[in-house]
Structure formats: C-alpha cells, structure tokens
C-alpha cells in the first residue's frame, strides 16, 4: 500500500486462504467494511466505467451527498483504531476523502488491487451499445470468466486474482483491526463470492447499490459475510 497507510499497523503476517463455513477457527477477527463509491455520470447512465484507463469520472453532486450520508451512517459503528484503504480510481479516492472528513479516520492508504475491472474497448459504453456493436463478443464475455472485457480489458478471473491478493495484503497488514475499504462493484462482489465459496458466476446474481456497505469478517482462516448492500441508500424491498 502507498502513502497514507497507518504507520502503527500490525506487523505483516503470512496471509492464509480463508476457509468457508462454520467452525472453531479462533484467532483475532479482521473486519473488512466494504464501501462502494458514490455515483458518477457513468453510474447514473449505466455505462461501463472501469479503472484508471478510461474516463475516470469524478463523483457527481449526488455521489458526494451519498458518500457523506454513508459516512455519517457508519461513523458511530467504527472503532477508534479503524483504518481507511481505497482503490486508486478517482471516484473511490473522492469517496474515501468524504469518509475521512466525516468519520475522523486518517488519510486513506491506496491499494491498487481494489480497482474496478478494466473494460477495454467498452469503457464509457452502455450494455445496450456494446450489444448493438458486437453481441457475440458480449455474450462470450458474459459466458466465461476467462474472457477479457472489451477485447483489451480484464477478465473476471484476472480481477478475482488481483482483488484476493489485495485482500490478503490488507489482512496481513491490519490483523485484528477494522478496515474500511472503498472500492467498486466487481471487487466487492468478488470478495463476497470468495467468502461464500461461490463461483464467479455468482457475480451476476448480486446487486450492489452506490455508496452501499458490505461487511466481511475474517478470523482463523475463515470468512463470514455479516452484511451485504446495507446503508442509508439501499432499497428496502
């Protein structure tokens, strides 16, 4: 992780691959509070919006309001030693800045592995626009986690590998702490699917609201999902 990382963090340990299900794993609990960024113009228009290679739009006014409301909702539940980590993408960095301002958390450390999928040639396009341009390529991508998005982007398999590696680095650096991770739809779904032992196809069965909060706890090499798509903006039904 880069500048902004808490210098008082625990000494890194060798990360373990989380096991699933119930059991007496024991050990200290490291809690990941996964916050999706607020909306941008691309979010509102449902456009493919990936990491640092596309337009990299900022939060809209509505997105900043969402981030502030989520931060206020989270603040009372966060322990005093909680730390803040963000994807390097502009909309997540801006969301993390709002979280730090409202909650009093220190500056966010940056973890590149939590960036959104690189959608290649589909960046900035809607699903319908991609289908109209090349339906076969879209269908092939949806059908296989090993196919790169937009021809030159990332596959979901590649995203999974880097996200889980980033998670393991965070777990090693902040063992026993609460870590607020500001990220994106795909990385958060990957972390949930892995905690549940679900295949990557499970990503298509999850819906995640902007500025929502998802919680995954890790203890004794085991992971458990404690909350999904919660917060002040999530649908009630």
PyMOL commands that set and color helices and strands:
alter all, ss='L'
color gray80, all
select helices_A, chain A and resi 41-44+61-75+90-103+112-114+120-122+127-143+156-173+185-196+200-205
alter helices_A, ss='H'
color red, helices_A
select strands_A, chain A and resi 29-36+83-86+109-110+178-183+213-219+222-230
alter strands_A, ss='S'
color yellow, strands_A
deselect
rebuild
show_as cartoon
